[in-house]
Amino acid sequence: MADEIKEVEGTEQVNEQQAFGKENQQPVSEKTKSYMEMAQDVLAEVNKVILGKKGEVAEIMTAFLADGHVLLEDIPGVGKTTLALAFSRAMGLESKRVQFTPDVLPSDLTGFSIYKRANDSFAYQEGIVFTNILLADEINRTSPKTQSALLEVMEERRVSVEGITRDVPEPFLVIATQNPSGTAGTQYLPDNEIDRFMVTMSIGYPDFQSELEIAKTIGDLKSRADLVTPVITKEAFLQMRREIYDVYVKDVVYDYLLRLVAATRNHIYIERGASPRATIALVKMSRAYAWLNGRKYVVPNDVLIQLPYVLAHRIIMSAAAKVGSINKYEVIEEIARTVKIPYMGVKR
């Protein structure tokens, strides 16, 4: 879908982007260049073990830089656990995994107090959310009550247990997976929970050559993630994330971005359009994508590329769309083609 969106711009837009860069590009400091190179090093490490998925790996890194959570809809066995482990090791972060089943309780996530006979008092035991990267596997198999507990920590970055609020570590990022709709034992996620994920995507099957390479490199490692070497520290990643807010967005790009989101709210095939949270997410993702590609300014193409990842899980299709077998990505592509791309160059 992202590749299809890229084609919307055309040659004229590329020239406009070049003009925009000459007019408005902020100089990239040596310190920023260093962080940008570190980010590329992280991608290189993860791509050592997640073969043939450079685009997907870059998108997840973009979401992390934008301080967002990622929702994956995939079949089992495509490397989601390895992906989370690879990112955590490359960035010097702690990671944990929770397998959601109907009997997982909110206290398994948030923690609970247990009685200590030795000192005749209760002691708080941290739940699994006290980590940097949480892989929430098969999130749509657990109860709504447990999902609500995860919802709070995703939004607030803190948990409330027995009247006491505790902050989770920084950064706190969630990679959640859900089984395809209709799979045995699953239920639909509440709309407000889905909206908390900054992007949604699918890793999918590897291509033939990549899967052949995976087969040839099977060894005695417990996990392919063991091949990953730490290349940055947690402190370096937090600094990268702060730099995203310095990426420049021109007023016409803000206007263009908002018109794209607004177009979902009065489309014949969309029953409910994207919320203002989608606008915020699109701004963050566009900035992070620009920064990851070595720029400190956003161009319309950055917005277009991020559009399907940010909007697909936030729009509800109408009955007319279902009757016509029209999917979300077709509608998003149509919106991308019909909303006029702003001219970014210098007027002559």
ROBA-248938 format. One record per residue (C-alpha): residue number from 0; residue in one letter; x, y, z. Coordinates in steps of 0.001 Angstrom, whole numbers, plus 500000, padded with zeros to 6 digits. Layout:
BEGIN
+-----+--------+--------+--------+--------+
: num : residu :     c1 :     c2 :     c3 :
+-----+--------+--------+--------+--------+
: NUM :      A :      X :      Y :      Z :
...
+-----+--------+--------+--------+--------+
END
This chain:
BEGIN
+-----+--------+--------+--------+--------+
: num : residu :     c1 :     c2 :     c3 :
+-----+--------+--------+--------+--------+
:   0 :      M : 500000 : 500000 : 500000 :
:   1 :      A : 502781 : 502448 : 500870 :
:   2 :      D : 504440 : 501785 : 497513 :
:   3 :      E : 501166 : 502573 : 495738 :
:   4 :      I : 500820 : 505830 : 497682 :
:   5 :      K : 504346 : 506869 : 496715 :
:   6 :      E : 503354 : 506908 : 493054 :
:   7 :      V : 500730 : 509579 : 493679 :
:   8 :      E : 503240 : 512391 : 493802 :
:   9 :      G : 504749 : 512134 : 490313 :
:  10 :      T : 507799 : 513884 : 488873 :
:  11 :      E : 506435 : 517374 : 489475 :
:  12 :      Q : 506198 : 516717 : 493211 :
:  13 :      V : 509813 : 515532 : 493369 :
:  14 :      N : 510950 : 518825 : 491849 :
:  15 :      E : 508806 : 520735 : 494343 :
:  16 :      Q : 510396 : 518811 : 497187 :
:  17 :      Q : 513837 : 519752 : 495918 :
:  18 :      A : 512822 : 523405 : 495825 :
:  19 :      F : 511376 : 523103 : 499303 :
:  20 :      G : 514650 : 521694 : 500556 :
:  21 :      K : 516712 : 524522 : 499108 :
:  22 :      E : 514424 : 527163 : 500563 :
:  23 :      N : 513609 : 525783 : 504003 :
:  24 :      Q : 515931 : 522940 : 504941 :
:  25 :      Q : 517368 : 523462 : 508389 :
:  26 :      P : 521067 : 522624 : 508693 :
:  27 :      V : 521692 : 519235 : 510261 :
:  28 :      S : 524224 : 519483 : 513054 :
:  29 :      E : 527030 : 516997 : 513465 :
:  30 :      K : 525376 : 515714 : 516628 :
:  31 :      T : 522119 : 515106 : 514793 :
:  32 :      K : 523967 : 513391 : 511937 :
:  33 :      S : 525555 : 511109 : 514506 :
:  34 :      Y : 522150 : 510141 : 515906 :
:  35 :      M : 520782 : 509600 : 512405 :
:  36 :      E : 523664 : 507229 : 511693 :
:  37 :      M : 522953 : 505395 : 514947 :
:  38 :      A : 519346 : 504909 : 513872 :
:  39 :      Q : 520542 : 503377 : 510619 :
:  40 :      D : 522820 : 501088 : 512614 :
:  41 :      V : 519787 : 499868 : 514571 :
:  42 :      L : 517960 : 499108 : 511330 :
:  43 :      A : 520978 : 497231 : 510003 :
:  44 :      E : 521135 : 495047 : 513118 :
:  45 :      V : 517427 : 494210 : 513036 :
:  46 :      N : 517562 : 493483 : 509313 :
:  47 :      K : 520257 : 490897 : 510007 :
:  48 :      V : 517623 : 488648 : 511550 :
:  49 :      I : 514357 : 489890 : 509968 :
:  50 :      L : 515213 : 489175 : 506347 :
:  51 :      G : 513432 : 490698 : 503382 :
:  52 :      K : 511359 : 493120 : 505484 :
:  53 :      K : 513355 : 496349 : 505385 :
:  54 :      G : 510277 : 498487 : 504793 :
:  55 :      E : 508362 : 496968 : 507702 :
:  56 :      V : 511372 : 497215 : 510022 :
:  57 :      A : 511867 : 500887 : 509096 :
:  58 :      E : 508175 : 501586 : 509731 :
:  59 :      I : 508349 : 500093 : 513223 :
:  60 :      M : 511474 : 502122 : 513952 :
:  61 :      T : 509625 : 505222 : 512734 :
:  62 :      A : 506769 : 504496 : 515146 :
:  63 :      F : 509219 : 504016 : 518009 :
:  64 :      L : 510876 : 507352 : 517245 :
:  65 :      A : 507408 : 508937 : 517235 :
:  66 :      D : 506781 : 507398 : 520685 :
:  67 :      G : 503986 : 505231 : 519331 :
:  68 :      H : 502713 : 501679 : 519668 :
:  69 :      V : 502459 : 499196 : 516799 :
:  70 :      L : 499619 : 496768 : 516058 :
:  71 :      L : 500423 : 493778 : 513845 :
:  72 :      E : 497784 : 491564 : 512289 :
:  73 :      D : 499591 : 488427 : 511268 :
:  74 :      I : 499557 : 484694 : 511257 :
:  75 :      P : 501826 : 482866 : 513770 :
:  76 :      G : 505423 : 482140 : 512919 :
:  77 :      V : 506473 : 485186 : 510885 :
:  78 :      G : 509003 : 486429 : 513437 :
:  79 :      K : 507117 : 488869 : 515651 :
:  80 :      T : 508835 : 487753 : 518864 :
:  81 :      T : 512220 : 487816 : 517153 :
:  82 :      L : 511422 : 491304 : 515868 :
:  83 :      A : 510725 : 492665 : 519350 :
:  84 :      L : 513831 : 491006 : 520789 :
:  85 :      A : 516004 : 492296 : 517952 :
:  86 :      F : 514890 : 495898 : 518462 :
:  87 :      S : 515342 : 495715 : 522232 :
:  88 :      R : 518859 : 494289 : 521965 :
:  89 :      A : 519989 : 496663 : 519232 :
:  90 :      M : 518809 : 499663 : 521277 :
:  91 :      G : 519931 : 498450 : 524705 :
:  92 :      L : 516362 : 498180 : 525988 :
:  93 :      E : 514597 : 495625 : 528146 :
:  94 :      S : 511826 : 493594 : 526550 :
:  95 :      K : 509140 : 491254 : 527869 :
:  96 :      R : 506478 : 489141 : 526224 :
:  97 :      V : 502973 : 488302 : 527392 :
:  98 :      Q : 500854 : 485645 : 525718 :
:  99 :      F : 497272 : 486792 : 525999 :
: 100 :      T : 494694 : 484127 : 526796 :
: 101 :      P : 491208 : 484440 : 528320 :
: 102 :      D : 492572 : 483740 : 531817 :
: 103 :      V : 495200 : 486524 : 531853 :
: 104 :      L : 494246 : 489000 : 534590 :
: 105 :      P : 494746 : 492779 : 534761 :
: 106 :      S : 497049 : 492258 : 537767 :
: 107 :      D : 499350 : 490146 : 535561 :
: 108 :      L : 499999 : 493336 : 533628 :
: 109 :      T : 499890 : 496031 : 536294 :
: 110 :      G : 501246 : 494129 : 539292 :
: 111 :      F : 499820 : 493281 : 542707 :
: 112 :      S : 500640 : 493299 : 546424 :
: 113 :      I : 501527 : 490150 : 548343 :
: 114 :      Y : 501851 : 489620 : 552057 :
: 115 :      K : 505392 : 489214 : 553448 :
: 116 :      R : 505294 : 487318 : 556732 :
: 117 :      A : 508899 : 488178 : 557529 :
: 118 :      N : 508147 : 491865 : 558091 :
: 119 :      D : 504352 : 491602 : 558489 :
: 120 :      S : 503585 : 493899 : 555551 :
: 121 :      F : 502444 : 493907 : 551961 :
: 122 :      A : 504986 : 494336 : 549160 :
: 123 :      Y : 504198 : 495424 : 545621 :
: 124 :      Q : 505251 : 493063 : 542822 :
: 125 :      E : 505648 : 494739 : 539451 :
: 126 :      G : 503610 : 493441 : 536528 :
: 127 :      I : 504913 : 492632 : 533084 :
: 128 :      V : 504328 : 496162 : 531742 :
: 129 :      F : 507347 : 497415 : 533671 :
: 130 :      T : 509676 : 497125 : 530718 :
: 131 :      N : 510749 : 499138 : 527661 :
: 132 :      I : 509362 : 497053 : 524805 :
: 133 :      L : 506336 : 494879 : 525519 :
: 134 :      L : 505297 : 492238 : 523013 :
: 135 :      A : 501587 : 491680 : 523629 :
: 136 :      D : 500916 : 488527 : 521662 :
: 137 :      E : 497399 : 487710 : 520415 :
: 138 :      I : 495869 : 490686 : 522170 :
: 139 :      N : 492396 : 489934 : 520835 :
: 140 :      R : 492203 : 486641 : 522756 :
: 141 :      T : 492072 : 488138 : 526247 :
: 142 :      S : 489149 : 489582 : 528210 :
: 143 :      P : 487957 : 493203 : 527860 :
: 144 :      K : 488916 : 493829 : 531498 :
: 145 :      T : 492535 : 492883 : 530828 :
: 146 :      Q : 492560 : 494913 : 527627 :
: 147 :      S : 491399 : 497935 : 529638 :
: 148 :      A : 494389 : 497576 : 531960 :
: 149 :      L : 496714 : 497630 : 528966 :
: 150 :      L : 494832 : 500613 : 527539 :
: 151 :      E : 495682 : 502808 : 530548 :
: 152 :      V : 499383 : 502083 : 530493 :
: 153 :      M : 499607 : 502566 : 526720 :
: 154 :      E : 498052 : 506016 : 526951 :
: 155 :      E : 499293 : 507294 : 530303 :
: 156 :      R : 502591 : 505380 : 530650 :
: 157 :      R : 501582 : 504598 : 534232 :
: 158 :      V : 499517 : 502077 : 536167 :
: 159 :      S : 497200 : 502490 : 539133 :
: 160 :      V : 497156 : 499679 : 541663 :
: 161 :      E : 495377 : 499894 : 545029 :
: 162 :      G : 495125 : 503670 : 544806 :
: 163 :      I : 498812 : 504197 : 544033 :
: 164 :      T : 499990 : 505370 : 540627 :
: 165 :      R : 503356 : 504151 : 539350 :
: 166 :      D : 505195 : 505218 : 536197 :
: 167 :      V : 506503 : 502565 : 533827 :
: 168 :      P : 510082 : 502880 : 532497 :
: 169 :      E : 510977 : 505268 : 529691 :
: 170 :      P : 510650 : 504490 : 526890 :
: 171 :      F : 507562 : 502272 : 526992 :
: 172 :      L : 506597 : 500840 : 523622 :
: 173 :      V : 504098 : 498122 : 522734 :
: 174 :      I : 504210 : 495767 : 519790 :
: 175 :      A : 500846 : 494006 : 519874 :
: 176 :      T : 499706 : 491228 : 517590 :
: 177 :      Q : 496183 : 490170 : 516867 :
: 178 :      N : 494934 : 487136 : 515032 :
: 179 :      P : 492931 : 487773 : 511862 :
: 180 :      S : 489246 : 488461 : 512450 :
: 181 :      G : 487195 : 485302 : 512706 :
: 182 :      T : 490012 : 483153 : 514044 :
: 183 :      A : 488845 : 480734 : 516747 :
: 184 :      G : 488893 : 482210 : 520259 :
: 185 :      T : 489226 : 485853 : 519218 :
: 186 :      Q : 487057 : 488912 : 519781 :
: 187 :      Y : 487042 : 492389 : 518321 :
: 188 :      L : 489216 : 494988 : 520031 :
: 189 :      P : 487347 : 498052 : 521345 :
: 190 :      D : 487644 : 501042 : 519037 :
: 191 :      N : 489201 : 503195 : 521758 :
: 192 :      E : 491959 : 500619 : 522242 :
: 193 :      I : 492693 : 500309 : 518540 :
: 194 :      D : 492925 : 504114 : 518357 :
: 195 :      R : 495773 : 504049 : 520897 :
: 196 :      F : 498028 : 502287 : 518410 :
: 197 :      M : 499898 : 504800 : 516305 :
: 198 :      V : 500195 : 502483 : 513294 :
: 199 :      T : 498932 : 499126 : 512145 :
: 200 :      M : 500644 : 496857 : 509653 :
: 201 :      S : 501425 : 493276 : 508692 :
: 202 :      I : 504830 : 491641 : 508418 :
: 203 :      G : 503600 : 488838 : 506171 :
: 204 :      Y : 505488 : 485932 : 504679 :
: 205 :      P : 509125 : 486432 : 503667 :
: 206 :      D : 509971 : 486260 : 499984 :
: 207 :      F : 511437 : 483034 : 498608 :
: 208 :      Q : 515078 : 484149 : 498717 :
: 209 :      S : 514819 : 485476 : 502278 :
: 210 :      E : 513141 : 482308 : 503531 :
: 211 :      L : 515824 : 480250 : 501790 :
: 212 :      E : 518488 : 482287 : 503616 :
: 213 :      I : 516694 : 481692 : 506927 :
: 214 :      A : 516657 : 477954 : 506261 :
: 215 :      K : 520374 : 477923 : 505430 :
: 216 :      T : 521383 : 479804 : 508584 :
: 217 :      I : 519612 : 477561 : 511093 :
: 218 :      G : 522126 : 476809 : 513840 :
: 219 :      D : 522315 : 476099 : 517538 :
: 220 :      L : 521144 : 479560 : 518591 :
: 221 :      K : 518059 : 479633 : 520802 :
: 222 :      S : 516845 : 482639 : 518828 :
: 223 :      R : 517969 : 484467 : 515709 :
: 224 :      A : 517828 : 487602 : 517836 :
: 225 :      D : 521026 : 486360 : 519500 :
: 226 :      L : 522809 : 487544 : 516349 :
: 227 :      V : 521948 : 491161 : 517174 :
: 228 :      T : 524610 : 493385 : 518729 :
: 229 :      P : 523715 : 496463 : 520827 :
: 230 :      V : 524621 : 499558 : 518817 :
: 231 :      I : 523024 : 502337 : 520907 :
: 232 :      T : 522044 : 502934 : 524506 :
: 233 :      K : 518649 : 503718 : 525965 :
: 234 :      E : 519784 : 507291 : 526594 :
: 235 :      A : 520764 : 507683 : 522922 :
: 236 :      F : 517358 : 506449 : 521792 :
: 237 :      L : 515568 : 508884 : 524113 :
: 238 :      Q : 517631 : 511712 : 522629 :
: 239 :      M : 516700 : 510578 : 519106 :
: 240 :      R : 513049 : 510704 : 520101 :
: 241 :      R : 513446 : 514263 : 521413 :
: 242 :      E : 514989 : 515349 : 518108 :
: 243 :      I : 511821 : 514440 : 516240 :
: 244 :      Y : 510068 : 517501 : 517680 :
: 245 :      D : 512670 : 519756 : 516050 :
: 246 :      V : 511740 : 518560 : 512556 :
: 247 :      Y : 510214 : 521486 : 510653 :
: 248 :      V : 506694 : 521282 : 509204 :
: 249 :      K : 505592 : 524071 : 506871 :
: 250 :      D : 502075 : 525489 : 507267 :
: 251 :      V : 500990 : 524213 : 503851 :
: 252 :      V : 502045 : 520699 : 504887 :
: 253 :      Y : 499962 : 520968 : 508067 :
: 254 :      D : 497039 : 522104 : 505907 :
: 255 :      Y : 497564 : 519238 : 503457 :
: 256 :      L : 497805 : 516690 : 506247 :
: 257 :      L : 494589 : 517890 : 507859 :
: 258 :      R : 492722 : 517846 : 504540 :
: 259 :      L : 493715 : 514199 : 504087 :
: 260 :      V : 492372 : 513271 : 507521 :
: 261 :      A : 489226 : 515381 : 507054 :
: 262 :      A : 488509 : 513625 : 503759 :
: 263 :      T : 487835 : 510422 : 505708 :
: 264 :      R : 484968 : 512099 : 507583 :
: 265 :      N : 482684 : 512765 : 504608 :
: 266 :      H : 483531 : 509890 : 502255 :
: 267 :      I : 480701 : 507803 : 500838 :
: 268 :      Y : 482430 : 504542 : 501755 :
: 269 :      I : 483422 : 505545 : 505292 :
: 270 :      E : 480883 : 505387 : 508090 :
: 271 :      R : 483188 : 506941 : 510693 :
: 272 :      G : 486291 : 508882 : 509806 :
: 273 :      A : 489581 : 509330 : 511610 :
: 274 :      S : 489656 : 511230 : 514916 :
: 275 :      P : 491926 : 514172 : 515831 :
: 276 :      R : 494232 : 511581 : 517392 :
: 277 :      A : 494894 : 510409 : 513836 :
: 278 :      T : 495993 : 513934 : 512907 :
: 279 :      I : 498427 : 513997 : 515828 :
: 280 :      A : 499756 : 510556 : 514924 :
: 281 :      L : 500228 : 511527 : 511275 :
: 282 :      V : 502215 : 514624 : 512247 :
: 283 :      K : 504465 : 512595 : 514543 :
: 284 :      M : 504992 : 509796 : 512039 :
: 285 :      S : 505733 : 512216 : 509196 :
: 286 :      R : 508332 : 513998 : 511310 :
: 287 :      A : 509917 : 510745 : 512433 :
: 288 :      Y : 509991 : 509398 : 508882 :
: 289 :      A : 511651 : 512562 : 507592 :
: 290 :      W : 514245 : 512435 : 510383 :
: 291 :      L : 514960 : 508744 : 509794 :
: 292 :      N : 515606 : 509608 : 506138 :
: 293 :      G : 518162 : 512259 : 507023 :
: 294 :      R : 515997 : 515391 : 506876 :
: 295 :      K : 514876 : 517948 : 509444 :
: 296 :      Y : 511874 : 519061 : 507405 :
: 297 :      V : 508709 : 517275 : 506284 :
: 298 :      V : 507564 : 517069 : 502659 :
: 299 :      P : 504154 : 515883 : 501381 :
: 300 :      N : 505585 : 512533 : 500350 :
: 301 :      D : 506387 : 511766 : 504008 :
: 302 :      V : 502717 : 512288 : 504845 :
: 303 :      L : 501539 : 510155 : 501924 :
: 304 :      I : 503768 : 507227 : 502842 :
: 305 :      Q : 502545 : 507229 : 506444 :
: 306 :      L : 498877 : 507721 : 505537 :
: 307 :      P : 497783 : 504048 : 505233 :
: 308 :      Y : 499675 : 502980 : 508361 :
: 309 :      V : 498058 : 505700 : 510463 :
: 310 :      L : 494520 : 505665 : 509050 :
: 311 :      A : 493681 : 502046 : 508173 :
: 312 :      H : 492750 : 500958 : 511703 :
: 313 :      R : 490990 : 504221 : 512544 :
: 314 :      I : 488262 : 504300 : 509905 :
: 315 :      I : 485051 : 502280 : 509884 :
: 316 :      M : 483771 : 501290 : 506450 :
: 317 :      S : 480142 : 501871 : 505474 :
: 318 :      A : 477594 : 499292 : 504390 :
: 319 :      A : 477984 : 500513 : 500813 :
: 320 :      A : 481673 : 499659 : 500904 :
: 321 :      K : 480972 : 496176 : 502201 :
: 322 :      V : 478363 : 495572 : 499500 :
: 323 :      G : 480844 : 496752 : 496865 :
: 324 :      S : 483729 : 494740 : 498379 :
: 325 :      I : 485779 : 497928 : 498715 :
: 326 :      N : 488514 : 497772 : 501340 :
: 327 :      K : 490087 : 500474 : 503485 :
: 328 :      Y : 493296 : 500684 : 501537 :
: 329 :      E : 491494 : 501340 : 498266 :
: 330 :      V : 489632 : 504232 : 499879 :
: 331 :      I : 492809 : 505649 : 501442 :
: 332 :      E : 494544 : 505458 : 498067 :
: 333 :      E : 491646 : 507294 : 496442 :
: 334 :      I : 491823 : 510031 : 499087 :
: 335 :      A : 495561 : 510358 : 498502 :
: 336 :      R : 494941 : 510818 : 494778 :
: 337 :      T : 492104 : 513317 : 495063 :
: 338 :      V : 493420 : 515660 : 497766 :
: 339 :      K : 495595 : 518207 : 495990 :
: 340 :      I : 499275 : 518092 : 496853 :
: 341 :      P : 500580 : 521557 : 497833 :
: 342 :      Y : 503248 : 523330 : 495843 :
: 343 :      M : 506378 : 523524 : 497982 :
: 344 :      G : 508738 : 525499 : 495786 :
: 345 :      V : 509607 : 529164 : 495460 :
: 346 :      K : 507055 : 531196 : 493512 :
: 347 :      R : 508489 : 532875 : 490466 :
+-----+--------+--------+--------+--------+
END
